[in-house]
């Protein structure tokens, strides 16, 4: 088991915690991580882009000129694709891009992402992230003291309004609860800042 120090918001060590090798110490499976991230991004797509075919454009009811005798190419409608205002050939239509990934792959990807962060020494465990008031400056100072100012995903064990509202305007910082963390966010942010209670919950869920 990996043993990490527990810090307070001033950056001082106050204790230690052991992290399970089954969750934080496996060999990261890059393919599983890539598969789940690709799935997350696909599921976020709105799929609302839409173009009109020639049958859906207005106008074009009359032939632009007669079939023969003009010396020009024959045309049946001014709403063909080559005309301005004409329809689009094989253009996008509203569609659902979402698809599912097996639960075992999702679970493996989550463990791989957590293990990857631990291997890179990018996991910081704090006692809590309780702030006295909603104040961005206080959150910025705490992140600086914890050496996570380069960007961090802050994982909380429960709803914490002061913390969530204090960090929401800080670039490259995001707060999340244990039940909403995902592989994309873990890999996107430089550091993973986890409260002690959140770390225990993660081990309980993925054990």
Backbone bond lengths (Angstrom), bond angles and torsions (degrees), N, CA, C in turn:
res aa  C-N    CA-C-N  psi(-1)  N-CA   C-N-CA  omega(-1)  CA-C   N-CA-C  phi
1 X - - - 1.462 - - 1.528 110.77 -
2 X 1.339 114.39 138.14 1.460 118.90 177.31 1.529 109.39 -79.52
3 X 1.309 115.49 139.83 1.461 120.14 -179.33 1.524 108.72 -114.03
4 X 1.335 116.31 121.10 1.460 121.23 -179.34 1.519 110.53 -116.76
5 X 1.329 115.07 149.46 1.460 120.27 174.88 1.526 110.04 -74.44
6 X 1.305 115.75 149.92 1.464 121.98 173.99 1.522 107.59 -106.64
7 X 1.331 115.96 130.34 1.467 120.97 -177.70 1.526 111.08 -110.83
8 X 1.327 114.94 158.27 1.461 118.74 167.35 1.520 107.65 -96.44
9 X 1.328 118.43 -179.53 1.462 120.81 -175.11 1.520 113.18 -70.70
10 X 1.327 116.89 -8.83 1.466 120.24 176.60 1.527 111.64 -91.71
11 X 1.335 116.23 -4.47 1.455 120.41 178.66 1.507 114.64 90.83
12 X 1.347 116.90 8.82 1.464 120.53 179.53 1.523 110.24 -91.56
13 X 1.328 116.01 143.33 1.470 121.21 179.75 1.530 109.25 -75.64
14 X 1.321 115.85 129.72 1.469 120.20 -179.09 1.526 112.65 -120.48
15 X 1.321 117.16 -6.12 1.460 119.49 -179.13 1.510 110.33 173.63
16 X 1.327 116.49 -161.46 1.460 120.43 179.41 1.527 109.60 -147.73
17 X 1.335 115.17 162.12 1.462 121.20 179.84 1.522 108.59 -142.67
18 X 1.326 116.07 145.41 1.465 120.92 177.11 1.521 108.98 -101.84
19 X 1.315 115.57 131.46 1.457 121.67 -179.95 1.524 109.60 -107.49
20 X 1.313 116.07 133.94 1.456 122.12 -176.34 1.525 112.35 -63.90
21 X 1.323 115.97 134.94 1.462 121.14 177.62 1.528 111.35 -68.51
22 X 1.334 117.45 -24.26 1.462 120.97 -179.91 1.521 111.34 -67.72
23 X 1.322 116.85 -23.34 1.464 121.46 -177.16 1.523 111.57 -111.50
24 X 1.314 116.69 -42.08 1.455 121.14 -175.00 1.526 113.54 -106.84
25 X 1.337 117.56 -0.82 1.456 118.48 -174.44 1.512 115.35 -125.79
26 X 1.329 118.19 19.71 1.467 119.76 179.81 1.531 110.03 -85.58
27 X 1.321 115.60 165.69 1.459 120.78 174.37 1.536 107.66 -74.75
28 X 1.341 119.20 115.50 1.473 121.03 -176.30 1.526 112.26 -57.04
29 X 1.308 115.43 131.24 1.457 121.61 177.61 1.534 107.97 -96.84
30 X 1.322 116.01 100.14 1.468 121.02 -174.89 1.528 112.04 -64.11
31 X 1.323 115.77 -34.25 1.472 118.76 -179.94 1.528 110.90 -65.37
32 X 1.322 117.02 -41.56 1.464 120.99 179.23 1.529 110.45 -64.62
33 X 1.334 116.63 -42.10 1.469 120.55 178.69 1.527 110.06 -61.32
34 X 1.330 116.39 -46.87 1.465 120.85 -179.17 1.525 111.38 -63.17
35 X 1.336 116.45 -39.79 1.468 121.34 -179.70 1.515 111.15 -62.58
36 X 1.315 116.91 -44.85 1.470 120.81 -177.57 1.529 111.03 -71.70
37 X 1.320 117.79 -39.54 1.466 120.04 177.99 1.526 110.52 -63.61
38 X 1.320 116.43 -42.45 1.465 120.60 178.32 1.534 109.95 -61.79
39 X 1.322 116.08 -39.52 1.461 121.24 178.68 1.529 111.12 -65.59
40 X 1.333 117.11 -42.93 1.459 120.91 179.54 1.524 111.14 -61.82
41 X 1.322 116.62 -44.62 1.459 120.46 -179.22 1.524 111.54 -66.88
42 X 1.334 116.25 -37.30 1.470 119.81 177.89 1.523 110.86 -66.08
43 X 1.336 116.44 -40.78 1.464 120.17 -178.61 1.528 112.41 -68.95
44 X 1.337 116.55 -20.69 1.472 119.79 178.56 1.528 112.51 -81.57
45 X 1.306 117.39 -16.62 1.470 120.05 -177.04 1.522 110.64 -64.87
46 X 1.320 115.99 134.85 1.461 119.92 -179.46 1.513 111.78 -73.78
47 X 1.319 116.76 -36.61 1.462 119.81 -179.73 1.516 112.99 66.12
48 X 1.341 117.34 33.40 1.475 120.33 -176.90 1.520 112.89 -103.11
49 X 1.343 118.65 1.26 1.466 119.80 -179.96 1.522 109.71 -64.96
50 X 1.329 115.76 138.59 1.464 119.20 -173.96 1.525 110.58 -150.07
51 X 1.312 116.92 134.83 1.461 122.38 173.67 1.523 108.90 -122.20
52 X 1.338 116.20 160.88 1.461 120.73 -179.22 1.523 110.81 -98.35
53 X 1.303 115.33 139.21 1.457 120.13 171.52 1.524 107.79 -83.92
54 X 1.307 117.91 173.26 1.468 120.73 -176.77 1.535 111.69 -63.60
55 X 1.324 116.14 -24.29 1.467 118.52 -179.68 1.527 111.92 -77.90
56 X 1.346 116.78 -15.20 1.460 120.54 -177.09 1.529 113.62 -101.30
57 X 1.340 117.35 -9.29 1.460 119.91 179.15 1.525 109.93 -82.31
58 X 1.328 115.75 153.32 1.472 119.74 -179.80 1.525 109.85 -86.34
59 X 1.329 116.32 149.39 1.453 121.53 179.05 1.519 111.57 88.82
60 X 1.341 113.62 -170.08 1.457 119.00 176.59 1.509 114.46 76.73
61 X 1.320 117.60 20.68 1.462 119.32 -177.59 1.512 113.94 -75.65
62 X 1.330 115.94 -25.66 1.465 119.81 -177.07 1.522 110.40 -107.49
63 X 1.312 115.88 145.39 1.465 119.38 176.26 1.523 109.16 -63.69
64 X 1.337 118.84 140.16 1.465 119.93 -179.11 1.531 113.48 -65.39
65 X 1.304 117.09 -31.60 1.471 122.37 173.46 1.519 108.56 -159.40
66 X 1.329 114.24 170.88 1.463 118.17 -175.27 1.518 111.34 -67.64
67 X 1.340 115.21 163.36 1.461 121.04 -173.95 1.519 112.21 -64.45
68 X 1.339 117.25 -45.90 1.466 120.57 -172.47 1.531 111.60 -123.80
69 X 1.305 114.33 160.05 1.451 119.55 171.07 1.514 116.67 94.03
70 X 1.313 117.92 -9.86 1.471 118.87 -177.43 1.528 112.09 -92.41
71 X 1.336 116.97 -19.07 1.453 120.41 -176.53 1.515 112.80 85.56
72 X 1.330 115.55 -4.56 1.458 119.38 179.57 1.522 110.68 -101.66
73 X 1.321 114.96 167.77 1.464 118.97 179.51 1.522 109.59 -66.31
74 X 1.325 115.89 149.96 1.464 120.38 -179.45 1.533 110.18 -76.40
75 X 1.309 116.46 137.54 1.463 122.79 177.91 1.513 109.41 -138.54
76 X 1.330 114.74 141.50 1.458 118.74 -179.55 1.513 113.21 -104.51
77 X 1.352 117.46 -15.93 1.458 119.63 -177.07 1.525 109.92 -160.53
78 X 1.320 116.01 146.36 1.470 120.15 176.49 1.522 111.06 -84.42
79 X 1.315 116.70 6.15 1.463 120.46 178.29 1.533 111.96 -105.71
80 X 1.340 115.77 15.34 1.456 120.05 172.14 1.526 108.59 -69.31
81 X 1.308 117.01 162.27 1.464 121.48 -172.17 1.525 113.69 -61.39
82 X 1.353 118.59 -28.30 1.463 119.78 -176.55 1.525 113.40 -77.59
83 X 1.349 117.09 -9.89 1.457 120.74 179.46 1.527 111.65 -93.47
84 X 1.344 115.48 147.93 1.464 119.67 171.12 1.519 108.04 -64.70
85 X 1.333 116.62 130.79 1.459 119.54 -176.36 1.517 112.89 87.74
86 X 1.344 115.38 1.08 1.458 118.81 179.21 1.520 111.73 -83.22
87 X 1.319 115.62 176.79 1.463 120.44 -178.44 1.521 111.70 -76.74
88 X 1.334 115.64 170.37 1.457 122.50 178.25 1.524 109.63 -106.59
89 X 1.331 114.97 135.80 1.468 119.46 179.98 1.520 109.16 -90.32
90 X 1.297 116.87 127.69 1.466 122.85 177.63 1.536 112.84 55.15
91 X 1.321 117.29 34.42 1.461 120.92 177.81 1.514 111.05 -76.34
92 X 1.345 117.58 168.74 1.471 120.56 -179.27 1.518 112.84 -68.46
93 X 1.304 115.47 147.17 1.467 123.02 175.61 1.530 107.57 -128.52
94 X 1.327 118.18 154.84 1.475 119.50 178.70 1.524 111.32 -52.88
95 X 1.325 116.01 132.81 1.461 120.28 -179.42 1.521 109.49 -154.07
96 X 1.303 115.58 162.56 1.463 122.49 179.59 1.521 108.39 -101.39
97 X 1.331 116.57 117.57 1.456 121.68 -178.31 1.531 112.91 -89.13
98 X 1.314 117.26 -8.08 1.462 120.26 -173.01 1.531 112.38 -71.19
99 X 1.318 114.65 150.78 1.463 121.57 174.69 1.522 107.61 -154.29
100 X 1.283 117.27 167.63 1.467 121.01 -175.57 1.525 111.07 -106.02
101 X 1.309 114.01 153.24 1.467 122.14 177.08 1.524 106.85 -120.24
102 X 1.328 119.34 139.64 1.467 121.21 179.47 1.532 112.21 -53.93
103 X 1.326 116.34 143.93 1.463 121.63 -178.24 1.529 112.08 -59.09
104 X 1.327 116.42 -36.54 1.467 119.91 -179.39 1.532 111.20 -64.24
105 X 1.332 115.94 -36.26 1.464 119.99 178.68 1.528 109.77 -69.37
106 X 1.337 116.58 -40.87 1.472 120.48 178.20 1.526 110.92 -61.57
107 X 1.315 114.44 -43.07 1.466 119.86 -178.90 1.534 110.93 -66.09
108 X 1.327 115.85 -42.85 1.463 120.92 178.56 1.525 110.32 -63.76
109 X 1.333 116.98 -39.88 1.468 121.24 -179.70 1.529 110.97 -65.32
110 X 1.331 116.60 -40.37 1.463 120.15 179.35 1.528 110.54 -64.27
111 X 1.330 116.62 -46.79 1.463 120.46 178.81 1.529 110.88 -63.46
112 X 1.328 116.17 -37.44 1.467 120.48 179.85 1.523 110.66 -66.71
113 X 1.336 116.54 -40.11 1.466 120.57 179.44 1.526 110.77 -65.37
114 X 1.336 116.33 -43.82 1.469 120.51 179.11 1.531 111.05 -65.23
115 X 1.325 115.64 -41.38 1.470 120.10 179.63 1.528 110.94 -66.13
116 X 1.331 115.85 -36.40 1.456 120.54 179.22 1.525 110.78 -64.34
117 X 1.323 116.74 -41.16 1.468 121.01 178.64 1.528 111.20 -65.60
118 X 1.319 115.54 -40.80 1.468 118.88 179.47 1.526 110.78 -66.47
119 X 1.322 116.29 -40.39 1.465 120.60 179.78 1.525 111.11 -62.84
120 X 1.315 116.68 -30.90 1.468 121.61 179.87 1.528 112.33 -90.27
121 X 1.345 116.15 5.61 1.477 121.59 -178.33 1.522 111.71 57.78
122 X 1.330 115.93 41.56 1.456 121.12 -177.34 1.533 112.40 -110.94
123 X 1.329 117.10 11.83 1.465 120.27 176.57 1.529 108.70 -102.28
124 X 1.324 114.94 126.14 1.470 121.49 178.49 1.526 107.70 -119.65
125 X 1.319 116.73 121.96 1.465 121.19 179.78 1.526 108.92 -101.52
126 X 1.335 115.80 127.27 1.470 120.36 178.65 1.531 109.37 -118.26
127 X 1.324 115.50 155.67 1.471 119.81 177.87 1.521 109.88 -57.97
128 X 1.326 115.36 -48.02 1.458 122.73 178.43 1.513 107.83 -166.13
129 X 1.308 115.90 174.24 1.468 119.95 176.17 1.526 108.25 -125.30
130 X 1.322 114.54 46.97 1.466 120.69 -178.29 1.528 110.24 -85.05
131 X 1.321 115.59 120.07 1.456 121.93 177.21 1.523 109.07 -107.44
132 X 1.323 116.15 145.96 1.471 120.26 -177.64 1.523 112.41 -65.77
133 X 1.322 115.99 -30.41 1.462 120.41 -178.87 1.521 109.62 -151.70
134 X 1.320 115.54 170.81 1.458 119.82 177.40 1.526 107.88 -78.76
135 X 1.310 115.95 103.57 1.452 120.47 -176.39 1.530 109.90 -150.20
136 X 1.323 115.88 114.66 1.461 120.55 -177.94 1.520 111.93 -62.20
137 X 1.344 116.88 -38.49 1.474 120.49 -178.63 1.523 111.27 -60.27
138 X 1.331 116.53 -37.33 1.469 120.41 179.53 1.529 110.42 -66.82
139 X 1.329 115.92 -39.60 1.462 120.22 178.94 1.528 110.69 -67.43
140 X 1.328 116.75 -40.81 1.466 121.24 179.06 1.528 110.14 -61.88
141 X 1.332 116.81 -43.23 1.467 121.25 179.57 1.532 110.91 -63.06
142 X 1.344 115.49 -42.82 1.467 119.31 179.86 1.524 111.06 -61.96
143 X 1.326 116.85 -43.09 1.461 120.71 179.39 1.525 110.94 -64.91
144 X 1.321 116.28 -36.96 1.466 119.92 178.73 1.523 110.45 -67.26
145 X 1.333 116.90 -42.31 1.465 120.59 179.00 1.526 111.83 -64.92
146 X 1.338 115.53 -30.46 1.464 120.73 179.63 1.530 112.11 -88.77
147 X 1.345 115.76 1.48 1.466 123.09 -179.28 1.529 111.89 59.00
148 X 1.328 114.41 42.54 1.463 120.39 178.21 1.516 111.18 -122.66
149 X 1.353 116.82 23.34 1.457 120.06 -177.02 1.522 113.42 -70.89
150 X 1.342 117.31 -14.86 1.465 119.93 179.66 1.525 112.17 -71.05
151 X 1.318 116.20 -12.04 1.464 120.72 -178.47 1.512 110.28 134.12
152 X 1.311 116.20 136.19 1.463 118.24 -176.29 1.518 111.93 -153.45
153 X 1.313 114.76 148.47 1.455 121.89 168.52 1.518 105.92 -100.69
154 X 1.331 116.29 114.90 1.462 121.23 -178.35 1.519 108.64 -93.71
155 X 1.323 116.75 116.26 1.466 121.52 -178.02 1.530 109.34 -101.58
156 X 1.326 115.40 117.81 1.466 121.98 -179.02 1.516 109.80 -104.54
157 X 1.323 116.46 152.02 1.468 118.93 -179.75 1.519 112.15 -82.32
158 X 1.335 117.17 -22.03 1.470 121.45 -179.80 1.521 108.47 -152.13
159 X 1.314 116.57 174.57 1.459 120.78 -179.78 1.524 109.92 -62.27
160 X 1.319 115.02 131.00 1.463 121.69 -179.77 1.530 106.95 -138.48
161 X 1.310 115.59 92.39 1.468 120.68 -172.80 1.522 112.86 -60.71
162 X 1.332 117.01 -43.18 1.471 119.94 -179.47 1.529 111.34 -59.35
163 X 1.324 116.10 -44.72 1.466 120.14 -179.02 1.527 111.17 -69.58
164 X 1.328 116.41 -44.68 1.463 120.61 -176.80 1.522 111.95 -63.79
165 X 1.327 116.95 -42.66 1.466 120.19 -178.75 1.528 111.68 -76.72
166 X 1.314 117.53 -25.57 1.467 120.76 -179.22 1.525 112.46 -74.55
167 X 1.344 116.89 -29.19 1.476 119.14 -175.81 1.524 113.55 -101.04
168 X 1.314 117.65 -6.18 1.471 118.53 -171.61 1.529 113.64 -67.40
169 X 1.350 117.58 -22.07 1.460 119.76 179.17 1.526 113.41 -98.65
170 X 1.314 117.31 4.07 1.471 120.24 179.99 1.529 108.95 -87.32
171 X 1.335 117.77 124.12 1.473 119.98 179.63 1.529 111.54 -59.65
172 X 1.314 116.13 142.15 1.472 122.75 176.19 1.521 113.19 61.75
173 X 1.325 117.15 25.89 1.467 121.15 175.55 1.523 108.30 -132.34
174 X 1.312 116.08 136.46 1.466 120.75 179.38 1.522 109.09 -142.53
175 X 1.318 115.82 142.14 1.467 119.82 175.55 1.519 108.87 -104.72
176 X 1.311 115.96 148.01 1.458 121.24 -178.86 1.518 108.62 -152.78
177 X 1.323 116.33 154.77 1.456 120.63 175.55 1.521 109.21 -98.07
178 X 1.317 115.68 162.52 1.470 120.72 -175.47 1.529 111.81 -54.92
179 X 1.328 116.67 -38.62 1.468 119.21 -175.96 1.530 113.31 -79.67
180 X 1.344 117.99 -0.63 1.467 119.58 179.83 1.527 113.05 -122.19
181 X 1.333 118.13 2.62 1.466 118.55 179.35 1.521 109.57 -67.94
182 X 1.327 115.95 150.15 1.456 120.27 -179.85 1.520 109.97 -144.60
183 X 1.310 115.72 164.68 1.462 122.10 -174.80 1.524 111.64 -63.02
184 X 1.327 117.10 -40.34 1.466 120.78 -178.08 1.530 111.18 -59.27
185 X 1.336 116.88 -47.45 1.466 120.40 -179.21 1.524 111.90 -66.71
186 X 1.331 116.76 -39.71 1.464 120.29 -179.74 1.533 110.57 -60.27
187 X 1.333 115.93 -42.73 1.463 119.77 -178.28 1.529 112.36 -79.61
188 X 1.319 117.20 -24.04 1.465 120.70 -176.50 1.527 112.15 -73.01
189 X 1.335 116.27 -42.59 1.465 119.55 -174.34 1.527 111.45 -89.25
190 X 1.329 114.77 148.75 1.462 120.78 -174.24 1.524 112.35 -62.68
191 X 1.337 116.33 -47.59 1.465 120.34 -177.38 1.528 110.90 -119.35
192 X 1.319 115.18 155.10 1.459 121.68 174.93 1.524 106.83 -113.26
193 X 1.325 116.02 105.23 1.460 121.22 -177.24 1.531 107.85 -100.35
194 X 1.314 116.72 110.37 1.464 122.33 -172.36 1.525 110.86 -117.88
195 X 1.323 115.63 135.07 1.465 117.66 174.03 1.528 108.55 -74.22
196 X 1.304 116.32 157.67 1.466 120.82 -178.39 1.523 111.20 -57.98
197 X 1.345 116.42 -45.00 1.465 120.33 179.86 1.521 111.32 -63.98
198 X 1.335 116.83 -36.90 1.468 120.56 179.37 1.526 110.43 -67.11
199 X 1.337 117.04 -40.39 1.460 121.06 178.42 1.528 111.33 -61.59
200 X 1.314 115.43 -39.70 1.475 120.13 178.26 1.523 111.09 -66.95
201 X 1.334 116.33 -38.13 1.462 119.82 179.34 1.530 111.15 -67.66
202 X 1.330 115.96 -40.14 1.466 120.59 178.72 1.530 109.59 -59.38
203 X 1.326 116.67 -44.23 1.460 120.35 -179.60 1.530 111.10 -67.30
204 X 1.316 116.03 -31.91 1.458 120.36 179.46 1.532 110.79 -70.57
205 X 1.325 115.11 -40.35 1.478 120.16 -177.45 1.519 112.28 -72.47
206 X 1.342 117.05 -42.83 1.456 120.39 -173.84 1.527 114.44 -98.69
207 X 1.327 116.74 8.12 1.469 120.61 179.23 1.527 110.39 -65.33
